[in-house]
Amino acid sequence: MAIIIDDVNRLFTLHTQNTTYQFKADSFGFLLHLYYGKRIDNQNMDYLIIPVDRGFSGNPNDAGDDRTYSLDTFPLEYPTEGTGDFRPPALAVTNPDGSRIADLRYHTYTVVDGKYSLPGLPALYDDTGEAAETLVVTLRDAVSGLEVELMYGVFSKTDIITRAVRVHNAGTGNITLRRVMSASLDIQYGQWDIIHFHGRHNMERQFERGSVTHGITAVGSRRGTSSHQHNPFIILCGNDATEYSGSCYGVNLVYSGGFLAQVEQDQNNLVRMNMGMSDDGLNWQLPPGDSFVSPEAVISFSSNGLSQLSHNYHTVYRNNLCRGKYKLCRRPIIINNWEATYFDFDSDMLTQIATDAAELGVEMLVMDDGWFGKRDSDTSSLGDWTVNLDKIPGGLAPLVEQINALGMKFGIWVEPEMVSEDSDLYRAHPDWVLAVPGRAPVRSRCQLVLDLSRAEVCDYLFDAMAAVLDSANIEYVKWDMNRSISDWYSHLLPAERQGELMHRYVLGLYHLLERITQRYPDVLFEGCSGGGGRFDPGMLFYHPLIWCSDNTDAIERLKIQYGTSFAYPVSSVSSHVSAVPNHQTGRTTPLLARSIVAMSGNYGFELDTTMLSAAEKNEIRGQIKLYKQYQHILHNGLYYRLSSPFEQPYTAWMMVLADQSAALLNIVVSSQSANASPLHLQLKGLDPDASYQLGEEDGTYTGAALMSAGFAIQAPTEEHYACQILLQRHVE
């Protein structure tokens, strides 16, 4: 069993294949966190807690004169405000009398087979034989009647534990929720670094590692989305941890709105890590009898370094988060017309691009922004989801039939959450946008945000999207969202409930996505938010792939995709070959380098095929053929980072099939220097007792030699050198 309960000692132990998570309810009913780390069987870990009088750390009244008993110094499972713990709480409430305290004590527990689900929210599921289990621990505040259910989902095979919280008002007065973290983790001992993934538009998920020091380190988003600026994923790792050794904790929030991740090292050197939805402006009214459910946090521990932590997340997200027809199978190779034409296109141009692309082996054309309303720039028509007949005479059906006749599938770009002021929708329903009465709204990309907390808005969008998708054989949808959200005000909510709007918007979005994806199970949905501004597990629940960044420069993408790889699998990354000079950086990069980078994702193209030379077309044909040959390794193989683009002038990574029969080694040089040394790499994940043939070379190398002694490549002399080497187990 993954969940073991010692009722006498009120001790809760969660085992995965390689980890143990343990906490207990003490004699006063407080939940103390005891241990999370490498698996330990048959041991009560409460000996690790040594009470101490720190002074100015208050003592619960229950403890009498014992000054060593303080919630301010103990490791806690779900800390709350107002109980004498002065560190960041996981839960903060305002009671009917105006007091700010939640004195939660242990009440009961339940254990059930299978994985819990969350109403209206994405969450990991178990239908793959994982045999997940659920533990629910109920806490109560005897005075206010507040009840909190701590939910734990245990995925033993992948060393994953999920956390979520249900808050229920069983009292007689209104309670206001001001903070509800999904998970809190107190680590008593060790020296730790924090890794997080910052960025901006066109440079998302930039790896950054620093020491945890006394005080609070916080990352998050107040933008209404998980954002380009920070990703809802952080890692705590030992300061000596590497890719392949050391202790590493990860926590990732399954949520697409604003979030908060905090890490504090306190006066006792204990480290607390909180993760949950943003509490910025949160004032959620909880009347008697009502409940609130938090988003899910996915946590994992690796004692074998960062690579193993990544493998845990990659495996569970591919199998237990992504859904539908396309979650594991090969996706079509697409060409998107955005960088080829921007808004200036018509049916003939699209057909010509598709004709050339089909001859190269591309399998789908995706028509991007500009096909609807009077959309010739980004200043109009969002919300008016009817075909621009000047660009597409006869509507979508004839165009799609032409594309299909070429042997190509057809996809489409939409941005349903937005509206232009110059649109029929806005003129008819100005109250449907997020805007403060009497104040001019903040614009971004010349557009406003529709109020998805309103059912009639979501109904309109569903009907509009369904009309488009029913009008032709559309097999792919790129769902975009191109601004941060401000002007948080709903014309429907009363004043006292405006503090619920940020979360209600996300709930409305999830409801809409669930309806659309269930109505069209054979359509492949790609998520996008100005590129990677909403690259999070919440969106992966509805979209099995996400446009990684609007930056298509291969050298910049090395850093973006490197950071993305720490939590998210290659199969979730949408990555394209674009034209040079690159439209974002002006850099000219060899076609091979662009292709190798794009292959570490869902391979496609973002260029005008009619502008390619004969030599370029021939090279692309060969690269498409290789991608189709290698795709099962690229998407199904375990991912190993062999070097960092933040530390080395080159980036190397590889994917290895689970049976170790084949692997693919990828190398791209980002910065060339004179008189350079050979590139030396220690490969990973191979069978040490097997022999491998490398590409077309004669002779073989043992897995042990390639992993221990390594593999060397002569120093390249050309700019942005790139190579891709197939390793195959040698069979006598």
FENNOR-V287725 format. One record per backbone hydrogen bond with DSSP energy under -0.5 kcal/mol. NH is the residue of the N-H (numbers start at 1). CO is the residue of the C=O. Records with the same first field share a line. If there is no record, write none. Layout:
NH->CO, CO
This chain:
4->2, 13
6->11
7->5
10->6
11->6
12->23
13->4, 11
14->21
15->2, 13
16->19
17->156
20->37
21->14
22->35
23->12
24->32
25->10
26->24, 30
29->26
32->24, 30
33->75
34->22
35->22
37->20
39->18
45->43
47->44
48->45
49->46
50->48
51->49
52->68
54->52
58->56
63->60
64->61
66->63
67->65
69->66
70->68
72->58
73->70
74->70
76->74
77->31
81->91
83->80
86->84
90->79
91->79
92->179
94->176
95->99
98->95
101->99
102->81
104->102
105->140
106->29
107->138
108->138
110->136
112->134
114->132
121->118
125->320
133->154
134->112
135->152
136->110
137->150
138->108, 136
139->148
140->105
141->146
142->140
145->141
147->168
148->139
149->166
150->137, 148
151->149, 164
152->135
153->162
154->133
155->153, 160
156->154
159->156
160->155
161->299
162->153
163->297
164->151
166->149
167->165, 292
168->147
169->290
170->145, 168
175->286
176->94
177->175, 284
178->92, 176
179->92
181->90
182->275
183->275
185->273
187->185, 271
188->186
193->237
194->210
195->235
196->208
198->196, 206
199->229
200->203
203->200
205->228
206->198
207->205
208->196
210->194
212->192
213->211
215->265
217->263
219->261
221->259
226->256
227->533
231->197
233->231
234->251
235->195
236->249
237->193, 235
238->247
239->191
241->238
242->245
246->303
248->302
249->236
250->300
251->234
252->298
253->232
254->296
255->253
259->221
260->276
261->219
262->274
263->217
264->272
265->213, 215
266->264, 270
269->266
271->187
272->264
273->185
274->262
275->183
276->260
277->180
278->258
281->279
282->279
283->499
284->177
285->283
286->175
287->285
289->169
290->287
292->167
294->165
296->254
297->163
298->252
299->161, 297
300->250
301->159
302->248
305->246
306->242
307->243
308->243, 304
309->305
310->306
311->307
312->308
313->309
314->310
315->311
316->312
317->313
318->314
319->315
320->316
321->317
322->317
325->521
327->324
334->332, 603
335->364
336->605
337->366
341->337
342->337, 338
344->341
345->343
347->391
350->346
351->347
352->348
353->349
354->350
355->351
356->352
357->353
358->354
359->355
360->356, 357
361->357, 358
362->357
363->333
364->333
365->409
366->335
367->365, 411
368->366
373->386
375->372
376->374
380->377
381->422
384->381
385->383
386->384
388->371
389->387
391->388
392->388
395->392
399->395
400->396
401->397
402->398
403->399
404->400
405->401
406->402, 403
407->404
408->403
409->363
411->365
412->476
413->367
414->478
418->415
419->448
420->382
423->421
427->423
428->424
429->425
432->429
433->430
434->449
435->433, 489
439->436
444->447
447->444
448->419
450->417
451->432
452->450
454->451
458->454
459->455
460->456
461->457
462->458
463->459
464->460
465->461
466->462
467->463
468->464
469->465
470->466
471->467, 468
474->469, 472
475->410, 473
476->410
477->524
478->412
479->477, 526
480->414, 478
485->223
489->487
497->494
498->495
500->497
501->498
504->500
505->501
506->502
507->503
508->504
509->505
510->506
511->507
512->508
513->509
514->510
515->511
516->512
517->513
518->514
519->515
520->516
521->518
523->520
524->475
525->523
526->477
527->545
528->479
529->531
532->530
533->529
535->532
536->534
537->253
539->536
540->536
541->537
542->539
543->539
544->542
545->525
546->572
547->527
548->574
550->530
552->550
557->553
558->554
559->555, 556
560->556
561->557
562->558
563->559
564->560
565->561
566->563
567->564
568->564
572->569
573->570
574->546
575->573, 602
577->604
579->606
582->587
586->582
589->587
594->590
595->591
596->592
597->593
598->594
599->595
600->596, 597
601->599
602->573
603->601
604->575
605->334
606->577
609->607
611->608
612->609
617->613
618->614
619->615
620->616
621->617
622->618
623->619
624->620
625->621
626->622
627->623
628->624
629->625
630->626
631->627
633->630
634->630
635->631
636->632
637->633
638->656
640->654
642->640, 652
643->652
647->644
648->644
651->668
653->666
654->640
655->664
656->638
657->662
660->657
663->727
664->655
665->725
666->653
667->723
668->651
669->721
670->649, 668
671->649
676->673
679->713
680->678
681->711
683->681, 706
688->686
690->687
692->701
693->728
695->693, 726
697->694
701->692
703->687, 690
704->688
706->702
707->703
708->704
709->705
710->705
711->681
713->679
721->718
723->667
725->665
727->663
728->693
729->661
730->691
732->730
